[in-house]
Amino acid sequence: LESCSSTISMQPFLPFNLTRKYIDHAKGVFQRRAKDASSKPFFLYVAFAHPHTPLFYDPKFSNSSSRPGFKKRYGNTLAEADAAIGEIYSSLEEHGLAKDTLVFITSDNGPANVGSVDCDDIGSVGPYLGSWQTRSKSR
């Protein structure tokens, strides 16, 4: 059983490096699992800070979005999250773990409506509605 320690690993907090730390940790888990033939199934939960305000991303994603104004910052943030998910999944494949792995990608609805971000689905379920969120008419 792997766990994260309670040691503070980043002080002061540097949000521009946070996603890279998530990616590197996930890759390390996959590398260790691939080396251990007796490895049991595992659960890896990666909770990105995206898309919450304040919106931070690695500067290499600064011009990823072509949206105007604050929407550009939100788009850049999502571009970094998308690239990170792709890199993590590629690492699963590289270590021969993707075939027997169930991957869920989910998010909440993004940042609160604090005026800093213009997002079409703030405060709503957006286009997605889980079956647990509905009630049967027969009840």
Secondary structure, DSSP 8 states (H G I E B T S, - for coil): -----SS---SS--HHHHHHHHHHHHHHHHHHHHH-TT-----------TTSSS----GGGTTS----THHHHHHHHHHHHHHHHHHHHHHHHHTT-STT--------S-S-SSSS---TTTTS-TT---GGGS--TT-
